[in-house]
Amino acid sequence: MNPLPFSSCGSIDHLHAWSRRRFLQGSALAGLGWLTPLSRQLVRSAEATGRRPKSVIVLWMEGGMSQLESFDPHPGSTIAYGAKAISTATKGIQFGAGLPLTAELANDFSVIRSVTSKEGDHSRATYNVKTGYRPFPNLVHPSIGSIICHSVPGPDGAVLDLPSLISILPGGFPARGGYLGARYDAFQTGDPVQPIPDVRPLATADRQQQRLDSLAVLEQTFSKGRLADLENERTLHRTSLERAQRLMSSEQLTAFDVSGVPKAERESFGDSPFGRGCLAAIRLIEAGVRCVEVTLRGWDTHIDNAEGQATQLALLDPALSALIRGLKARDLYDDTLLLVATEFGRTPKQNVAEGRDHWPHGFSVLLGGGGLRGGLAVGATDPGGEKQEPDRAVRVEDVHATILRRLGIDTSEELLTPIGRPIKVSEGRVIQELV
Amino acid sequence: MSFSLLRAFLRLSFLGAIVVVSGMLLWRHFDSGRPAPLPAVKPDPALSIAVAKVDAAFRASWSAAAVEPSPEADALTLARRLSLALTGAPPSLEEIRRLEALPEGADPVAAWLDHLFSDRRSADYLAERFARAFVGVETGPFLVYRRRRLVTWLADQIEVNRPYDEVVRDLVAAEGLWTTRPETNFLTVTVVEGGKEGPDEMKLAGRTARAFLGLSLDCMQCHDDMFGDRWKQADFHQLAAFFAPAELNLTGIHDDSKKSYETRYLGEKASVEVPPLVPYGRELMPRAGKPREQLAAWITHPGNTPFARAAVNRVWAVLFGKPLIDPVDNLPIEGPFPPGLEELAREFTVSGHDLRHLIRLIALSDPFRRASRSADPDKATTPEQEAAWAAFPLTPLRPEQVAGSVIQASTLPALDSDTHILQKLRRFGETRDFVKRYGDPGEEEFAGESGTIPQRLLLMNGKLVRERTEPNPIMNASTRLAKVAPSDETAVRAAFLASLTRHPEPAELGHFTGVLAGLKGKDRDEAFTDLCWTLINTTEFSWNR
């Protein structure tokens, strides 16, 4: 076996961290594990300075939301192809005409119009934006929600039966725990009007009990003559079974169910699975869930971009605006960071099918809540569509660093993968305009 | 009116016929019907000698470390391990009856391997496992990448047991269209979507080193090796340079000898042209030929031991659920090597890179035959025994193996190449949905973990388990067992065999016959559903033992 760990790759930065890594390696061997005392102190001192957000909601626009029809319009230019823009609550900032309700709230969040990445394939780009790292062989990085669930301690006292990371309408690439372990994978659930999958027992209470009694007989046989602490050292079978049963009978499950919400409030999110997902997200955050991801699919408009994006924006606009209003009404907005993101943007120039193709060189994300500054538009793309590099380019990892730092997580901290390879929580820099 | 009556009558008769036929088939399992015997295994003295060498290496290491090997696993356990590894599902009840009919003294491993190799499903399953190493699980670039074609091509090669070195040479050096020459997908998967450039040399260099040589050179893309002086940044880029001529156009992948490869090394100001050079063993590379052909010949040269070691480590991992050297694609080039690896690598090379020979060799060897428990039920096995392969390691099954187990356990005959297409399609859809919810570690094939809550929920309450265990006399084994088995005891025994590939222990048998005693009709059907649910929800069901 290899006696030494691998280097953390993907960036040159780690060359300078060599001595520090050796130190960390030593401390890991000494049993300190994931966090060094120094970093714990850093986290605590960060907590001491003001109110920190506790939760994150990620609205995931799967397929590649066009920046030009949403948060970065260039009305009147050739690359707009006739798309209109509207004024927003913030002076000097315009959004695409498909976002009238969201535009009214433009002071409550900021848009980054100059996010850049190097990934133009759906699966790779999704990985990139969800984890803050480009895909790397032999390693799966954790999604942002998984990092938060891992690094921010749970609230004192309260017991959360629900999973701490939930993906509603999970789409093709739900958030994963990666090297942090499958226990940080998102719990996946569908349209909140449907029952939550897999939480209702298949048999009556009597029969369920009979089944569990029988199970105990078999578990007894299996453990005989096998590893001494089979449960804790290897399988975690009983532990996960008990947690699963606790979830099945938990009253907190009602947070998923939006049917009891007054009709008017429900309808303000739009009559769509995504809208209902956003409503459920508020309820789950209120119940104490750390991170909720809601996916809206269908943005991959290689053909007839204008029509395709308009359809999607009509779903996004009511849901997003009602989500912000709902969080504010419950006094949760400062405690909850909101990210609206997509794997990449779309080409400034249309193709022959009047569609827009993949464009990772300058696309938009929205960041709000959590005490971040609102009413800003950071960065700018070329209105002529000629220049690839945007002004004030923001890297994908910078978005991550901004969110994680805001939650009080020390992003320079190195986490150890199961094979002892140290990797920074994030290699990005905080977007200073927002803090 | 009369026409629709006739139609209803025909439908009913059809259903009736299915029930009668399946009932009759099932009856055979309990009664006079003799299962078809497994074909006799031809003795292979060369194989026996090779196995003895591998065994000697392990036994020597066990006595040196004073580790006591666990007893030999029984035939059913060995068959379960092999079926899971080579088909992704445990043996069916029908197959188990055939195994039990083996003559006294016949080696169950040899017989079972012949049985599995004779069916296409083992080629299909192994192809998928290898494809994860060769091209990953990405959907890849639209239009120019056809993963399904590549996997089918791989399965075709495995089915005729084409030498592994030939397969790899095709992957590395192939030219042509990704549809008619499926092996070119090894290159096209790296094409950046929407990009104007051809295959990505750097991705190919990293992939080639990992998949075929068991070397993780990826970090050397940016800098020299920091944990030893073995690898330089140049090693990586010189390897990448072999792929530079490969171009993609409407007629597929073709080499343009004029294209060269440039890079800017760490700390340098300017880019330099990088020649194609292999990272070690340059004397093994042919002097003539196109660059990719030269590289392919070098990789697969019988003198290039890392090639054989990498294959051994991967096949070992498929069979055990855990590689000899972990992670599976990061082997040291100069050792030290664990016991058995060098012997296996040598044998694999001498056999002409015969994959089946390698699988037989590992499966027939002492470590694979170890039980995962000690002979004395009150004495636990130790992690040291597992680490030395003196006890079979307990590893979690992969998601598709768990799905395959649920589906196979509820279907009494084997789901093999003779299975009806509708049933195959149903299985395909069920497996895909299940794996998505269960969580697939993707390319990290052997990074399986302990149970998670969603996994438990899925097996306790999920759609697949419900549909495959609920009372249904046509589709599900639980009901058919309940209806046809001559006694409760026979039915319980059959359910254990179909789900866990073992007989119940006396305490277990007593428990379930007690539960079933006196039950009739619907209550009895439900009790059988409960029995199957219980078996599926054991630790044992979703772990390889």
Chai-1 contact restraints between the chains, C-beta under 6 A:
chainA,res_idxA,chainB,res_idxB,connection_type,confidence,min_distance_angstrom,max_distance_angstrom,comment,restraint_id
A,L4,B,F227,contact,1.0,0.0,6.0,A-B,restraint_1
A,S7,B,C219,contact,1.0,0.0,6.0,A-B,restraint_2
A,S7,B,M226,contact,1.0,0.0,6.0,A-B,restraint_3
A,C9,B,C219,contact,1.0,0.0,6.0,A-B,restraint_4
A,G120,B,V192,contact,1.0,0.0,6.0,A-B,restraint_5
A,G120,B,E193,contact,1.0,0.0,6.0,A-B,restraint_6
A,G120,B,G194,contact,1.0,0.0,6.0,A-B,restraint_7
A,D121,B,E193,contact,1.0,0.0,6.0,A-B,restraint_8
A,S123,B,E138,contact,1.0,0.0,6.0,A-B,restraint_9
A,S123,B,T139,contact,1.0,0.0,6.0,A-B,restraint_10
A,P137,B,G206,contact,1.0,0.0,6.0,A-B,restraint_11
A,P137,B,D218,contact,1.0,0.0,6.0,A-B,restraint_12
A,A182,B,G439,contact,1.0,0.0,6.0,A-B,restraint_13
A,A182,B,E449,contact,1.0,0.0,6.0,A-B,restraint_14
A,A182,B,T452,contact,1.0,0.0,6.0,A-B,restraint_15
A,R183,B,T452,contact,1.0,0.0,6.0,A-B,restraint_16
A,D185,B,G439,contact,1.0,0.0,6.0,A-B,restraint_17
A,F187,B,P454,contact,1.0,0.0,6.0,A-B,restraint_18
A,D198,B,L457,contact,1.0,0.0,6.0,A-B,restraint_19
A,D198,B,L458,contact,1.0,0.0,6.0,A-B,restraint_20
A,D198,B,N461,contact,1.0,0.0,6.0,A-B,restraint_21
A,D198,B,G462,contact,1.0,0.0,6.0,A-B,restraint_22
A,R200,B,N461,contact,1.0,0.0,6.0,A-B,restraint_23
A,P201,B,N461,contact,1.0,0.0,6.0,A-B,restraint_24
A,L202,B,N461,contact,1.0,0.0,6.0,A-B,restraint_25
A,L202,B,R466,contact,1.0,0.0,6.0,A-B,restraint_26
A,R207,B,D530,contact,1.0,0.0,6.0,A-B,restraint_27
A,Q210,B,D530,contact,1.0,0.0,6.0,A-B,restraint_28
A,R211,B,D530,contact,1.0,0.0,6.0,A-B,restraint_29
A,R211,B,W533,contact,1.0,0.0,6.0,A-B,restraint_30
A,R211,B,T534,contact,1.0,0.0,6.0,A-B,restraint_31
A,S214,B,T534,contact,1.0,0.0,6.0,A-B,restraint_32
A,L215,B,T534,contact,1.0,0.0,6.0,A-B,restraint_33
A,L215,B,N537,contact,1.0,0.0,6.0,A-B,restraint_34
A,V217,B,E508,contact,1.0,0.0,6.0,A-B,restraint_35
A,V217,B,H511,contact,1.0,0.0,6.0,A-B,restraint_36
A,L218,B,T538,contact,1.0,0.0,6.0,A-B,restraint_37
A,T221,B,E505,contact,1.0,0.0,6.0,A-B,restraint_38
A,F222,B,T539,contact,1.0,0.0,6.0,A-B,restraint_39
A,F222,B,E540,contact,1.0,0.0,6.0,A-B,restraint_40
A,K224,B,P377,contact,1.0,0.0,6.0,A-B,restraint_41
A,G225,B,R373,contact,1.0,0.0,6.0,A-B,restraint_42
A,G225,B,S374,contact,1.0,0.0,6.0,A-B,restraint_43
A,G225,B,P377,contact,1.0,0.0,6.0,A-B,restraint_44
A,R226,B,R373,contact,1.0,0.0,6.0,A-B,restraint_45
A,R226,B,T381,contact,1.0,0.0,6.0,A-B,restraint_46
A,L227,B,A380,contact,1.0,0.0,6.0,A-B,restraint_47
A,L227,B,T381,contact,1.0,0.0,6.0,A-B,restraint_48
A,A228,B,A380,contact,1.0,0.0,6.0,A-B,restraint_49
A,R234,B,L394,contact,1.0,0.0,6.0,A-B,restraint_50
A,T235,B,S450,contact,1.0,0.0,6.0,A-B,restraint_51
A,T235,B,T539,contact,1.0,0.0,6.0,A-B,restraint_52
A,L236,B,S450,contact,1.0,0.0,6.0,A-B,restraint_53
A,L236,B,G451,contact,1.0,0.0,6.0,A-B,restraint_54
A,H237,B,G451,contact,1.0,0.0,6.0,A-B,restraint_55
A,H237,B,T539,contact,1.0,0.0,6.0,A-B,restraint_56
A,S240,B,G451,contact,1.0,0.0,6.0,A-B,restraint_57
A,S240,B,I453,contact,1.0,0.0,6.0,A-B,restraint_58
A,S240,B,R456,contact,1.0,0.0,6.0,A-B,restraint_59
A,L241,B,R456,contact,1.0,0.0,6.0,A-B,restraint_60
A,R243,B,I453,contact,1.0,0.0,6.0,A-B,restraint_61
A,A244,B,I453,contact,1.0,0.0,6.0,A-B,restraint_62
A,A244,B,R456,contact,1.0,0.0,6.0,A-B,restraint_63
A,A244,B,L457,contact,1.0,0.0,6.0,A-B,restraint_64
A,D357,B,G194,contact,1.0,0.0,6.0,A-B,restraint_65
A,H358,B,G194,contact,1.0,0.0,6.0,A-B,restraint_66
